[in-house]
Amino acid sequence: MDYDLNSYDALSLIYDVAYDLSQSLERDCINNELKDDQIAVLAGSYAAIDWVVNRIAELGLEGDECEPYHAPTVQNLIDAPKLMNALADALSQNLFSTHCPGTVDYRKVQALAGLRAVVPYIESITRILED
């Protein structure tokens, strides 16, 4: 797996997995089956989705260049945490705003915290799938 973290393919994969996770956890919430420790994961998936969608928008792609959401495959679930960790590491290197230097960008902080909450959860799912 070799992705440029600023590429549409990498961002789209992260989006698809985070979106799928959020949908699953929302269903659990609707059915009163959401556990307390999953609330942080749901919030994390929302933060990751928000940040990734904004990065995709900044790419300036035309509508026909963007693909609709695809349900993640098992391989996507295995690859996504690696990408998410790499993105989190990149974010942690610079939490400052690109538009206002010297100011912490709350969206970067939220995305970083979200990714840190989501990755272990997805990894626990993939361990079950791989067994």
Disulfide bonds with the S-S distance in Angstrom:
none
